Amino acid sequence: LERAAEVVALDDALGELAGVDPRKARAVELRFFGGLSVEETAEVLGVSAVTVMRDWSTAKAWLHRELDRRQKRAV
């Protein structure tokens, strides 16, 4: 049950990220959920591998902060 709540929270946060930066959200979807490599993700998005790594890093940090904020708000 706790795991399901975490997945819902992640999906909600990813939706918010998509509103702020759709490419970063798509990179997360492709890498995390789709299991694509950096190179495969770059090809799908039409950007360089360096850009994917930068987006991936920034998106992960953003999602961690957002999930932490939501968890603190829920307590």
C-alpha positions in Angstrom: 0.0 0.0 0.0 2.9 2.4 0.8 4.6 1.5 -2.5 1.4 2.3 -4.4 1.2 5.7 -2.7 4.9 6.4 -3.6 4.1 5.5 -7.3 1.1 7.8 -7.3 3.2 10.6 -5.7 5.9 10.1 -8.3 3.4 10.2 -11.2 1.9 13.4 -9.8 5.3 15.0 -9.5 6.3 13.9 -13.0 3.1 15.5 -14.3 4.1 18.7 -12.6 7.6 18.5 -14.1 6.0 18.0 -17.5 4.2 21.3 -17.0 7.4 23.0 -16.2 9.8 21.2 -18.6 8.2 18.6 -20.9 11.6 17.3 -22.3 13.0 16.6 -18.8 9.8 14.7 -17.9 10.0 12.7 -21.1 13.6 11.9 -20.4 12.6 10.5 -17.0 9.8 8.5 -18.6 12.1 7.0 -21.3 15.1 6.3 -18.9 13.3 5.2 -15.8 10.1 3.6 -17.0 11.2 2.7 -20.5 14.6 1.5 -19.6 16.3 3.3 -22.5 19.9 4.1 -22.5 21.2 7.7 -22.6 22.0 7.2 -26.3 18.6 5.7 -27.1 16.9 8.5 -25.1 18.9 11.1 -27.0 17.8 9.6 -30.3 14.1 9.6 -29.3 14.3 13.2 -28.1 16.4 14.5 -30.9 19.1 15.9 -28.6 22.7 15.0 -27.7 23.6 12.4 -25.0 25.1 15.3 -23.0 21.8 17.1 -23.0 20.0 13.9 -21.9 22.5 13.5 -19.0 22.0 17.1 -17.9 18.2 16.7 -18.2 18.2 13.4 -16.3 20.3 14.9 -13.5 18.2 18.0 -13.2 14.9 16.1 -13.4 16.0 13.6 -10.7 17.0 16.5 -8.3 13.7 18.3 -9.1 11.6 15.1 -8.4 13.5 14.4 -5.2 12.8 17.9 -3.9 9.2 17.7 -5.0 8.6 14.3 -3.4 10.3 15.4 -0.2 8.2 18.6 -0.1 5.0 16.5 -0.6 6.0 14.0 2.1 6.7 16.8 4.7 3.4 18.4 3.8 1.5 15.1 4.3 2.9 14.6 7.8 
